Amino acid sequence: MPTAARVRSNTTRQAPVLSVVIVSWNAKDYLVRCIQSVVDQLATTSAEIIVVDNGSSDGSTDVIKERFPEVVVIENDSNRGFAQANNIGILRSSGRYLAFINSDVLLRPYCINALCDYMEKHVNVGMSGPKVLNSDLTIQASYRAFPTLASMMSRALALDRLKLIAGTGSSGLRPGYVGPGREVDIISGCFWIVRRKALEDVGPMDEAFFMYAEDKDWCLRFWRAGWKVVYLPEAEAIHFGGRSSGREPVRFYVEMHRANLRYWAKHYGWLSNVMAVVIMFLHQVVRIAACLVAFPFVSRGRSRVREVIRRSVACARFLLGGEWHLNAK
């Protein structure tokens, strides 16, 4: 079928069933493949595709305009962050459902149809997401439980790696489960489909989260507003992952912890917030100590060990610096 043959602008009289919002930052090649995988699935679903570019310098927008002329392209003059860019896309959208898809995601056959059909049949579901696969089609982490102080402590001491403990309260992302739709706490933020009615009840993403933790914040708000969040393994998508964070691993590691602390400051009391800081600091100390002990005995992969030490030291300094005193918005 011709490229974007079923993609509609929201200037048409009848609103489309689906609005696809894709946020991109210097990911031209992945973005092109992502859009094509979406277009290939729109034979039976009227949709609009909205790309929000966060100030890319790799020519992304020019390529999209040329190859996908019916795709709406919004060009930010700088990197506005994941949450704010998606909210910009929401304001431009008009579909009954909204799909938020990372630019480094490829949809597997019938992914969109499966998710939209499920939402149509289950009117109390506000958000759903697919099974997420790695590039080699092995299962990637697709959902997780809300974090608790106990699960954070388990992670800090690496107890979550033990089979008897993993999956019994851990907040880590979980790849398992095959079957019908399953209610979960948090869906992997690389791909969500959201009901507009639920979005109107819950509100847009919290722009206080520049990147990271907006997924757990939004999912928690959906549940608190009375909307279910569902993982649907029959729908599948491939997520390459880590393309932005891999460029500056230390900076993004610290930003991840900053975002997690903002989440705690927003949703829990001050005592819980302080305990979260203490546990996070312990986490870094344990990792630094383990790496220093192991380093003399590691013949290969020493660069990886050095990276773990660098990022844990940077995060520990951040925590000691008191920057975690965050005012939730």
Order of alpha helices (4+ residues) and beta strands (2+ residues): beta-alpha-beta-alpha-beta-alpha-beta-beta-alpha-beta-beta-alpha-beta-beta-beta-alpha-alpha-beta-alpha-alpha-alpha
